Amino acid sequence: MTNEDVIADIRKGLKTDKMLIGRRRCIKQLKLGKLSKLFLAANCPADALEDIKHYSSMDSVEVVQLDIKNDELGMLCKRQHNISMLGIQK
């Protein structure tokens, strides 16, 4: 996927009720097997990456590593804080 496709995918997901914002919420839903896709900021914390690799392999969730840092991802989502992880529910 190109960067523009990923951004379009994120914007489309934000218009629905299926987008989850935040590391804790995404990891919780990932553990429950309720995510179809996961977007990670370029500077996502390393401790979260280990959990994500483990749980995404169990449920074959598509993990997309973005070239966008967490502060830019927050601006893309029209939030006033940093966002390191976005998830799309099944």
GUDREN-104900 format. One record per residue: residue in one letter; x, y, z of N, C-alpha, C, O in turn. Coordinates in Angstrom, 3 decimals. Layout:
N
type: A	n.c1: X	n.c2: Y	n.c3: Z	ca.c1: X	ca.c2: Y	ca.c3: Z	c.c1: X	c.c2: Y	c.c3: Z	o.c1: X	o.c2: Y	o.c3: Z
...
// end
This chain:
90
type: M	n.c1: 0.840	n.c2: -1.186	n.c3: 0.000	ca.c1: 0.000	ca.c2: 0.000	ca.c3: 0.000	c.c1: 0.883	c.c2: 1.247	c.c3: 0.000	o.c1: 1.915	o.c2: 1.304	o.c3: 0.670
type: T	n.c1: 0.459	n.c2: 2.212	n.c3: -0.748	ca.c1: 1.191	ca.c2: 3.471	ca.c3: -0.738	c.c1: 0.732	c.c2: 4.308	c.c3: 0.445	o.c1: -0.280	o.c2: 4.013	o.c3: 1.081
type: N	n.c1: 1.479	n.c2: 5.332	n.c3: 0.721	ca.c1: 1.168	ca.c2: 6.205	ca.c3: 1.847	c.c1: -0.192	c.c2: 6.871	c.c3: 1.671	o.c1: -0.934	o.c2: 7.027	o.c3: 2.641
type: E	n.c1: -0.526	n.c2: 7.264	n.c3: 0.442	ca.c1: -1.815	ca.c2: 7.908	ca.c3: 0.178	c.c1: -2.971	c.c2: 6.937	c.c3: 0.389	o.c1: -4.028	o.c2: 7.325	o.c3: 0.885
type: D	n.c1: -2.769	n.c2: 5.662	n.c3: 0.010	ca.c1: -3.804	ca.c2: 4.650	ca.c3: 0.214	c.c1: -4.058	c.c2: 4.424	c.c3: 1.699	o.c1: -5.202	o.c2: 4.276	o.c3: 2.129
type: V	n.c1: -2.987	n.c2: 4.399	n.c3: 2.470	ca.c1: -3.109	ca.c2: 4.186	ca.c3: 3.912	c.c1: -3.844	c.c2: 5.355	c.c3: 4.556	o.c1: -4.725	o.c2: 5.152	o.c3: 5.391
type: I	n.c1: -3.489	n.c2: 6.568	n.c3: 4.174	ca.c1: -4.152	ca.c2: 7.751	ca.c3: 4.729	c.c1: -5.626	c.c2: 7.756	c.c3: 4.349	o.c1: -6.474	o.c2: 8.100	o.c3: 5.172
type: A	n.c1: -5.941	n.c2: 7.380	n.c3: 3.117	ca.c1: -7.340	ca.c2: 7.301	ca.c3: 2.687	c.c1: -8.084	c.c2: 6.232	c.c3: 3.478	o.c1: -9.248	o.c2: 6.417	o.c3: 3.834
type: D	n.c1: -7.414	n.c2: 5.112	n.c3: 3.754	ca.c1: -8.009	ca.c2: 4.042	ca.c3: 4.550	c.c1: -8.310	c.c2: 4.522	c.c3: 5.969	o.c1: -9.364	o.c2: 4.210	o.c3: 6.522
type: I	n.c1: -7.391	n.c2: 5.274	n.c3: 6.552	ca.c1: -7.580	ca.c2: 5.801	ca.c3: 7.905	c.c1: -8.730	c.c2: 6.800	c.c3: 7.926	o.c1: -9.579	o.c2: 6.747	o.c3: 8.816
type: R	n.c1: -8.765	n.c2: 7.700	n.c3: 6.967	ca.c1: -9.844	ca.c2: 8.696	ca.c3: 6.924	c.c1: -11.202	c.c2: 8.034	c.c3: 6.737	o.c1: -12.192	o.c2: 8.460	o.c3: 7.332
type: K	n.c1: -11.249	n.c2: 6.993	n.c3: 5.910	ca.c1: -12.502	ca.c2: 6.272	ca.c3: 5.708	c.c1: -12.932	c.c2: 5.586	c.c3: 7.007	o.c1: -14.114	o.c2: 5.579	o.c3: 7.353
type: G	n.c1: -11.970	n.c2: 5.014	n.c3: 7.714	ca.c1: -12.267	ca.c2: 4.350	ca.c3: 8.975	c.c1: -12.727	c.c2: 5.304	c.c3: 10.055	o.c1: -13.545	o.c2: 4.939	o.c3: 10.899
type: L	n.c1: -12.209	n.c2: 6.528	n.c3: 10.039	ca.c1: -12.610	ca.c2: 7.517	ca.c3: 11.043	c.c1: -14.065	c.c2: 7.941	c.c3: 10.872	o.c1: -14.703	o.c2: 8.373	o.c3: 11.832
type: K	n.c1: -14.592	n.c2: 7.822	n.c3: 9.661	ca.c1: -15.983	ca.c2: 8.204	ca.c3: 9.414	c.c1: -16.959	c.c2: 7.139	c.c3: 9.892	o.c1: -18.157	o.c2: 7.403	o.c3: 9.994
type: T	n.c1: -16.469	n.c2: 5.947	n.c3: 10.187	ca.c1: -17.326	ca.c2: 4.871	ca.c3: 10.675	c.c1: -17.160	c.c2: 4.730	c.c3: 12.187	o.c1: -16.338	o.c2: 5.410	o.c3: 12.802
type: D	n.c1: -17.939	n.c2: 3.852	n.c3: 12.761	ca.c1: -17.853	ca.c2: 3.593	ca.c3: 14.199	c.c1: -16.848	c.c2: 2.490	c.c3: 14.523	o.c1: -16.709	o.c2: 2.102	o.c3: 15.683
type: K	n.c1: -16.157	n.c2: 1.989	n.c3: 13.520	ca.c1: -15.293	ca.c2: 0.834	ca.c3: 13.715	c.c1: -13.841	c.c2: 1.175	c.c3: 14.012	o.c1: -13.037	o.c2: 0.267	o.c3: 14.220
type: M	n.c1: -13.483	n.c2: 2.441	n.c3: 14.038	ca.c1: -12.091	ca.c2: 2.844	ca.c3: 14.267	c.c1: -11.828	c.c2: 2.996	c.c3: 15.761	o.c1: -12.572	o.c2: 3.675	o.c3: 16.469
type: L	n.c1: -10.769	n.c2: 2.361	n.c3: 16.226	ca.c1: -10.326	ca.c2: 2.495	ca.c3: 17.610	c.c1: -9.065	c.c2: 3.336	c.c3: 17.634	o.c1: -8.167	o.c2: 3.155	o.c3: 16.812
type: I	n.c1: -9.006	n.c2: 4.248	n.c3: 18.574	ca.c1: -7.849	ca.c2: 5.126	ca.c3: 18.707	c.c1: -7.197	c.c2: 4.863	c.c3: 20.053	o.c1: -7.859	o.c2: 4.888	o.c3: 21.090
type: G	n.c1: -5.897	n.c2: 4.610	n.c3: 20.031	ca.c1: -5.158	ca.c2: 4.450	ca.c3: 21.275	c.c1: -4.584	c.c2: 3.058	c.c3: 21.458	o.c1: -5.155	o.c2: 2.059	o.c3: 21.021
type: R	n.c1: -3.446	n.c2: 3.025	n.c3: 22.115	ca.c1: -2.716	ca.c2: 1.777	ca.c3: 22.298	c.c1: -3.463	c.c2: 0.792	c.c3: 23.185	o.c1: -3.596	o.c2: -0.380	o.c3: 22.831
type: R	n.c1: -3.949	n.c2: 1.249	n.c3: 24.328	ca.c1: -4.612	ca.c2: 0.334	ca.c3: 25.255	c.c1: -5.864	c.c2: -0.292	c.c3: 24.654	o.c1: -6.082	o.c2: -1.497	o.c3: 24.772
type: R	n.c1: -6.681	n.c2: 0.531	n.c3: 24.012	ca.c1: -7.919	ca.c2: 0.015	ca.c3: 23.414	c.c1: -7.625	c.c2: -0.958	c.c3: 22.277	o.c1: -8.285	o.c2: -1.989	o.c3: 22.147
type: C	n.c1: -6.637	n.c2: -0.629	n.c3: 21.461	ca.c1: -6.296	ca.c2: -1.497	ca.c3: 20.326	c.c1: -5.743	c.c2: -2.837	c.c3: 20.795	o.c1: -6.126	o.c2: -3.883	o.c3: 20.271
type: I	n.c1: -4.853	n.c2: -2.814	n.c3: 21.769	ca.c1: -4.274	ca.c2: -4.066	ca.c3: 22.258	c.c1: -5.339	c.c2: -4.915	c.c3: 22.939	o.c1: -5.337	o.c2: -6.138	o.c3: 22.796
type: K	n.c1: -6.237	n.c2: -4.292	n.c3: 23.670	ca.c1: -7.311	ca.c2: -5.039	ca.c3: 24.323	c.c1: -8.188	c.c2: -5.743	c.c3: 23.289	o.c1: -8.504	o.c2: -6.923	o.c3: 23.445
type: Q	n.c1: -8.582	n.c2: -5.027	n.c3: 22.235	ca.c1: -9.418	ca.c2: -5.624	ca.c3: 21.197	c.c1: -8.635	c.c2: -6.648	c.c3: 20.373	o.c1: -9.213	o.c2: -7.617	o.c3: 19.882
type: L	n.c1: -7.337	n.c2: -6.442	n.c3: 20.220	ca.c1: -6.490	ca.c2: -7.397	ca.c3: 19.516	c.c1: -6.435	c.c2: -8.717	c.c3: 20.285	o.c1: -6.492	o.c2: -9.790	o.c3: 19.684
type: K	n.c1: -6.324	n.c2: -8.639	n.c3: 21.602	ca.c1: -6.313	ca.c2: -9.842	ca.c3: 22.436	c.c1: -7.626	c.c2: -10.599	c.c3: 22.338	o.c1: -7.645	o.c2: -11.828	o.c3: 22.402
type: L	n.c1: -8.730	n.c2: -9.865	n.c3: 22.182	ca.c1: -10.046	ca.c2: -10.492	ca.c3: 22.072	c.c1: -10.345	c.c2: -10.983	c.c3: 20.659	o.c1: -11.361	o.c2: -11.642	o.c3: 20.434
type: G	n.c1: -9.476	n.c2: -10.670	n.c3: 19.712	ca.c1: -9.663	ca.c2: -11.112	ca.c3: 18.335	c.c1: -10.708	c.c2: -10.330	c.c3: 17.575	o.c1: -11.363	o.c2: -10.875	o.c3: 16.687
type: K	n.c1: -10.876	n.c2: -9.065	n.c3: 17.905	ca.c1: -11.922	ca.c2: -8.253	ca.c3: 17.293	c.c1: -11.406	c.c2: -7.213	c.c3: 16.305	o.c1: -12.171	o.c2: -6.350	o.c3: 15.874
type: L	n.c1: -10.127	n.c2: -7.275	n.c3: 15.936	ca.c1: -9.571	ca.c2: -6.309	ca.c3: 14.987	c.c1: -9.307	c.c2: -6.971	c.c3: 13.643	o.c1: -8.934	o.c2: -8.142	o.c3: 13.573
type: S	n.c1: -9.505	n.c2: -6.203	n.c3: 12.580	ca.c1: -9.173	ca.c2: -6.703	ca.c3: 11.250	c.c1: -7.888	c.c2: -6.073	c.c3: 10.725	o.c1: -7.172	o.c2: -6.684	o.c3: 9.932
type: K	n.c1: -7.596	n.c2: -4.854	n.c3: 11.165	ca.c1: -6.402	ca.c2: -4.149	ca.c3: 10.684	c.c1: -5.888	c.c2: -3.244	c.c3: 11.786	o.c1: -6.666	o.c2: -2.707	o.c3: 12.575
type: L	n.c1: -4.576	n.c2: -3.078	n.c3: 11.838	ca.c1: -3.941	ca.c2: -2.260	ca.c3: 12.862	c.c1: -2.915	c.c2: -1.352	c.c3: 12.200	o.c1: -2.081	o.c2: -1.814	o.c3: 11.421
type: F	n.c1: -2.976	n.c2: -0.063	n.c3: 12.510	ca.c1: -2.033	ca.c2: 0.924	ca.c3: 11.982	c.c1: -1.128	c.c2: 1.376	c.c3: 13.116	o.c1: -1.609	o.c2: 1.753	o.c3: 14.185
type: L	n.c1: 0.183	n.c2: 1.342	n.c3: 12.889	ca.c1: 1.158	ca.c2: 1.737	ca.c3: 13.902	c.c1: 1.924	c.c2: 2.958	c.c3: 13.431	o.c1: 2.352	o.c2: 3.031	o.c3: 12.279
type: A	n.c1: 2.093	n.c2: 3.914	n.c3: 14.330	ca.c1: 2.897	ca.c2: 5.094	ca.c3: 14.016	c.c1: 4.362	c.c2: 4.684	c.c3: 13.889	o.c1: 4.765	o.c2: 3.633	o.c3: 14.386
type: A	n.c1: 5.144	n.c2: 5.509	n.c3: 13.229	ca.c1: 6.558	ca.c2: 5.207	ca.c3: 13.004	c.c1: 7.329	c.c2: 5.101	c.c3: 14.316	o.c1: 8.291	o.c2: 4.338	o.c3: 14.410
type: N	n.c1: 6.918	n.c2: 5.851	n.c3: 15.316	ca.c1: 7.618	ca.c2: 5.823	ca.c3: 16.598	c.c1: 6.754	c.c2: 5.194	c.c3: 17.693	o.c1: 6.704	o.c2: 5.689	o.c3: 18.819
type: C	n.c1: 6.081	n.c2: 4.108	n.c3: 17.352	ca.c1: 5.282	ca.c2: 3.355	ca.c3: 18.320	c.c1: 6.228	c.c2: 2.735	c.c3: 19.356	o.c1: 7.308	o.c2: 2.271	o.c3: 18.989
type: P	n.c1: 5.849	n.c2: 2.716	n.c3: 20.642	ca.c1: 6.733	ca.c2: 2.177	ca.c3: 21.681	c.c1: 7.113	c.c2: 0.716	c.c3: 21.428	o.c1: 6.293	o.c2: -0.080	o.c3: 20.967
type: A	n.c1: 8.351	n.c2: 0.382	n.c3: 21.731	ca.c1: 8.878	ca.c2: -0.957	ca.c3: 21.460	c.c1: 8.181	c.c2: -2.038	c.c3: 22.278	o.c1: 7.996	o.c2: -3.154	o.c3: 21.792
type: D	n.c1: 7.793	n.c2: -1.725	n.c3: 23.512	ca.c1: 7.125	ca.c2: -2.731	ca.c3: 24.336	c.c1: 5.770	c.c2: -3.119	c.c3: 23.751	o.c1: 5.350	o.c2: -4.269	o.c3: 23.875
type: A	n.c1: 5.093	n.c2: -2.185	n.c3: 23.124	ca.c1: 3.809	ca.c2: -2.479	ca.c3: 22.493	c.c1: 4.003	c.c2: -3.319	c.c3: 21.234	o.c1: 3.149	o.c2: -4.143	o.c3: 20.907
type: L	n.c1: 5.104	n.c2: -3.123	n.c3: 20.531	ca.c1: 5.364	ca.c2: -3.874	ca.c3: 19.300	c.c1: 5.476	c.c2: -5.374	c.c3: 19.559	o.c1: 5.032	o.c2: -6.180	o.c3: 18.742
type: E	n.c1: 6.065	n.c2: -5.747	n.c3: 20.688	ca.c1: 6.190	ca.c2: -7.166	ca.c3: 21.022	c.c1: 4.822	c.c2: -7.799	c.c3: 21.215	o.c1: 4.565	o.c2: -8.887	o.c3: 20.700
type: D	n.c1: 3.938	n.c2: -7.126	n.c3: 21.955	ca.c1: 2.580	ca.c2: -7.631	ca.c3: 22.156	c.c1: 1.833	c.c2: -7.731	c.c3: 20.833	o.c1: 1.128	o.c2: -8.708	o.c3: 20.580
type: I	n.c1: 1.991	n.c2: -6.723	n.c3: 20.001	ca.c1: 1.280	ca.c2: -6.685	ca.c3: 18.726	c.c1: 1.721	c.c2: -7.831	c.c3: 17.825	o.c1: 0.881	o.c2: -8.492	o.c3: 17.214
type: K	n.c1: 3.012	n.c2: -8.075	n.c3: 17.735	ca.c1: 3.509	ca.c2: -9.172	ca.c3: 16.899	c.c1: 2.946	c.c2: -10.506	c.c3: 17.368	o.c1: 2.546	o.c2: -11.342	o.c3: 16.558
type: H	n.c1: 2.918	n.c2: -10.696	n.c3: 18.672	ca.c1: 2.433	ca.c2: -11.955	ca.c3: 19.233	c.c1: 0.946	c.c2: -12.157	c.c3: 18.946	o.c1: 0.555	o.c2: -13.192	o.c3: 18.406
type: Y	n.c1: 0.126	n.c2: -11.186	n.c3: 19.297	ca.c1: -1.318	ca.c2: -11.344	ca.c3: 19.164	c.c1: -1.804	c.c2: -11.247	c.c3: 17.720	o.c1: -2.795	o.c2: -11.885	o.c3: 17.367
type: S	n.c1: -1.136	n.c2: -10.473	n.c3: 16.888	ca.c1: -1.567	ca.c2: -10.372	ca.c3: 15.490	c.c1: -1.276	c.c2: -11.661	c.c3: 14.729	o.c1: -2.009	o.c2: -12.008	o.c3: 13.804
type: S	n.c1: -0.228	n.c2: -12.367	n.c3: 15.101	ca.c1: 0.069	ca.c2: -13.634	ca.c3: 14.434	c.c1: -0.947	c.c2: -14.711	c.c3: 14.811	o.c1: -1.200	o.c2: -15.623	o.c3: 14.024
type: M	n.c1: -1.523	n.c2: -14.615	n.c3: 15.997	ca.c1: -2.502	ca.c2: -15.606	ca.c3: 16.434	c.c1: -3.822	c.c2: -15.470	c.c3: 15.683	o.c1: -4.502	o.c2: -16.467	o.c3: 15.442
type: D	n.c1: -4.187	n.c2: -14.257	n.c3: 15.315	ca.c1: -5.497	ca.c2: -14.020	ca.c3: 14.702	c.c1: -5.377	c.c2: -13.502	c.c3: 13.271	o.c1: -6.374	o.c2: -13.072	o.c3: 12.690
type: S	n.c1: -4.201	n.c2: -13.534	n.c3: 12.704	ca.c1: -3.909	ca.c2: -13.065	ca.c3: 11.335	c.c1: -4.484	c.c2: -11.678	c.c3: 11.054	o.c1: -5.213	o.c2: -11.473	o.c3: 10.084
type: V	n.c1: -4.141	n.c2: -10.742	n.c3: 11.917	ca.c1: -4.547	ca.c2: -9.342	ca.c3: 11.755	c.c1: -3.495	c.c2: -8.641	c.c3: 10.908	o.c1: -2.296	o.c2: -8.816	o.c3: 11.123
type: E	n.c1: -3.948	n.c2: -7.846	n.c3: 9.945	ca.c1: -3.017	ca.c2: -7.096	ca.c3: 9.106	c.c1: -2.461	c.c2: -5.919	c.c3: 9.902	o.c1: -3.220	o.c2: -5.082	o.c3: 10.390
type: V	n.c1: -1.146	n.c2: -5.856	n.c3: 10.031	ca.c1: -0.477	ca.c2: -4.776	ca.c3: 10.754	c.c1: 0.241	c.c2: -3.903	c.c3: 9.733	o.c1: 1.067	o.c2: -4.386	o.c3: 8.959
type: V	n.c1: -0.086	n.c2: -2.606	n.c3: 9.740	ca.c1: 0.495	ca.c2: -1.659	ca.c3: 8.791	c.c1: 1.379	c.c2: -0.686	c.c3: 9.564	o.c1: 0.894	o.c2: 0.085	o.c3: 10.392
type: Q	n.c1: 2.678	n.c2: -0.730	n.c3: 9.285	ca.c1: 3.620	ca.c2: 0.204	ca.c3: 9.900	c.c1: 3.643	c.c2: 1.471	c.c3: 9.056	o.c1: 4.003	o.c2: 1.431	o.c3: 7.880
type: L	n.c1: 3.264	n.c2: 2.580	n.c3: 9.645	ca.c1: 3.175	ca.c2: 3.847	ca.c3: 8.926	c.c1: 4.509	c.c2: 4.580	c.c3: 8.925	o.c1: 5.364	o.c2: 4.337	o.c3: 9.777
type: D	n.c1: 4.676	n.c2: 5.467	n.c3: 7.972	ca.c1: 5.840	ca.c2: 6.353	ca.c3: 7.936	c.c1: 5.558	c.c2: 7.645	c.c3: 8.690	o.c1: 6.395	o.c2: 8.548	o.c3: 8.726
type: I	n.c1: 4.389	n.c2: 7.728	n.c3: 9.284	ca.c1: 3.924	ca.c2: 8.935	ca.c3: 9.971	c.c1: 4.219	c.c2: 8.794	c.c3: 11.462	o.c1: 3.950	o.c2: 7.747	o.c3: 12.051
type: K	n.c1: 4.767	n.c2: 9.836	n.c3: 12.073	ca.c1: 5.014	ca.c2: 9.820	ca.c3: 13.516	c.c1: 3.698	c.c2: 10.021	c.c3: 14.261	o.c1: 2.693	o.c2: 10.423	o.c3: 13.675
type: N	n.c1: 3.722	n.c2: 9.732	n.c3: 15.575	ca.c1: 2.490	ca.c2: 9.763	ca.c3: 16.353	c.c1: 1.867	c.c2: 11.157	c.c3: 16.472	o.c1: 0.646	o.c2: 11.266	o.c3: 16.579
type: D	n.c1: 2.662	n.c2: 12.211	n.c3: 16.455	ca.c1: 2.073	ca.c2: 13.551	ca.c3: 16.527	c.c1: 1.366	c.c2: 13.907	c.c3: 15.218	o.c1: 0.321	o.c2: 14.556	o.c3: 15.234
type: E	n.c1: 1.933	n.c2: 13.485	n.c3: 14.087	ca.c1: 1.287	ca.c2: 13.722	ca.c3: 12.796	c.c1: 0.031	c.c2: 12.866	c.c3: 12.644	o.c1: -0.948	o.c2: 13.293	o.c3: 12.031
type: L	n.c1: 0.063	n.c2: 11.659	n.c3: 13.202	ca.c1: -1.111	ca.c2: 10.791	ca.c3: 13.161	c.c1: -2.247	c.c2: 11.391	c.c3: 13.983	o.c1: -3.415	o.c2: 11.270	o.c3: 13.614
type: G	n.c1: -1.908	n.c2: 12.032	n.c3: 15.086	ca.c1: -2.914	ca.c2: 12.739	ca.c3: 15.874	c.c1: -3.553	c.c2: 13.873	c.c3: 15.097	o.c1: -4.765	o.c2: 14.072	o.c3: 15.171
type: M	n.c1: -2.745	n.c2: 14.619	n.c3: 14.349	ca.c1: -3.291	ca.c2: 15.706	ca.c3: 13.525	c.c1: -4.151	c.c2: 15.153	c.c3: 12.395	o.c1: -5.180	o.c2: 15.740	o.c3: 12.059
type: L	n.c1: -3.745	n.c2: 14.036	n.c3: 11.806	ca.c1: -4.518	ca.c2: 13.407	ca.c3: 10.741	c.c1: -5.901	c.c2: 12.990	c.c3: 11.238	o.c1: -6.887	o.c2: 13.066	o.c3: 10.504
type: C	n.c1: -5.959	n.c2: 12.549	n.c3: 12.492	ca.c1: -7.228	ca.c2: 12.125	ca.c3: 13.088	c.c1: -7.977	c.c2: 13.284	c.c3: 13.742	o.c1: -9.009	o.c2: 13.083	o.c3: 14.382
type: K	n.c1: -7.451	n.c2: 14.494	n.c3: 13.576	ca.c1: -8.056	ca.c2: 15.709	ca.c3: 14.131	c.c1: -8.175	c.c2: 15.638	c.c3: 15.647	o.c1: -9.196	o.c2: 16.004	o.c3: 16.228
type: R	n.c1: -7.099	n.c2: 15.153	n.c3: 16.274	ca.c1: -7.011	ca.c2: 15.095	ca.c3: 17.726	c.c1: -5.886	c.c2: 16.010	c.c3: 18.171	o.c1: -4.970	o.c2: 16.298	o.c3: 17.401
type: Q	n.c1: -5.954	n.c2: 16.468	n.c3: 19.415	ca.c1: -4.935	ca.c2: 17.376	ca.c3: 19.924	c.c1: -3.877	c.c2: 16.644	c.c3: 20.742	o.c1: -3.162	o.c2: 17.257	o.c3: 21.534
type: H	n.c1: -3.784	n.c2: 15.355	n.c3: 20.551	ca.c1: -2.772	ca.c2: 14.579	ca.c3: 21.263	c.c1: -2.145	c.c2: 13.570	c.c3: 20.303	o.c1: -2.641	o.c2: 13.357	o.c3: 19.196
type: N	n.c1: -1.061	n.c2: 12.960	n.c3: 20.738	ca.c1: -0.360	ca.c2: 11.982	ca.c3: 19.913	c.c1: -1.134	c.c2: 10.671	c.c3: 19.885	o.c1: -1.744	o.c2: 10.278	o.c3: 20.880
type: I	n.c1: -1.105	n.c2: 10.001	n.c3: 18.745	ca.c1: -1.751	ca.c2: 8.697	ca.c3: 18.592	c.c1: -0.709	c.c2: 7.740	c.c3: 18.031	o.c1: -0.169	o.c2: 7.963	o.c3: 16.948
type: S	n.c1: -0.431	n.c2: 6.678	n.c3: 18.771	ca.c1: 0.581	ca.c2: 5.733	ca.c3: 18.306	c.c1: -0.024	c.c2: 4.526	c.c3: 17.605	o.c1: 0.682	o.c2: 3.786	o.c3: 16.920
type: M	n.c1: -1.345	n.c2: 4.319	n.c3: 17.774	ca.c1: -1.953	ca.c2: 3.122	ca.c3: 17.224	c.c1: -3.420	c.c2: 3.358	c.c3: 16.881	o.c1: -4.154	o.c2: 3.993	o.c3: 17.638
type: L	n.c1: -3.832	n.c2: 2.836	n.c3: 15.731	ca.c1: -5.229	ca.c2: 2.862	ca.c3: 15.299	c.c1: -5.626	c.c2: 1.447	c.c3: 14.913	o.c1: -4.828	o.c2: 0.709	o.c3: 14.334
type: G	n.c1: -6.844	n.c2: 1.072	n.c3: 15.228	ca.c1: -7.321	ca.c2: -0.254	ca.c3: 14.856	c.c1: -8.688	c.c2: -0.178	c.c3: 14.212	o.c1: -9.499	o.c2: 0.684	o.c3: 14.552
type: I	n.c1: -8.941	n.c2: -1.084	n.c3: 13.281	ca.c1: -10.258	ca.c2: -1.185	ca.c3: 12.651	c.c1: -10.882	c.c2: -2.489	c.c3: 13.114	o.c1: -10.304	o.c2: -3.563	o.c3: 12.944
type: Q	n.c1: -12.065	n.c2: -2.385	n.c3: 13.698	ca.c1: -12.765	ca.c2: -3.560	ca.c3: 14.198	c.c1: -13.368	c.c2: -4.355	c.c3: 13.056	o.c1: -13.657	o.c2: -3.820	o.c3: 11.986
type: K	n.c1: -13.554	n.c2: -5.646	n.c3: 13.307	ca.c1: -14.174	ca.c2: -6.533	ca.c3: 12.312	c.c1: -15.642	c.c2: -6.216	c.c3: 12.163	o.c1: -16.335	o.c2: -6.855	o.c3: 11.372
// end
